[in-house]
């Protein structure tokens, strides 16, 4: 599966193999279990994050992973987004954003 992400008007395509998507199922379940406890999104606490909010947080982690050159985290977060929205067209991130402003385009 391919995740298209645009960060500060620079586009990237992340190809997450189907085998990896399957292998990461337990990890993604653990992420959801953590999200179910509530999350801090920037300045706001969210008791019950929606799938979109969960993916906004994952997209934020993708940006951090790219800056840190952490390929493992990059693929983990990409797989998570693709598991929530398999038909996703693009994730758009602007560096002058609030996490809630990350655009998940379906």
Order of alpha helices (4+ residues) and beta strands (2+ residues): beta-beta-alpha-alpha-beta-beta-alpha-alpha-beta-beta
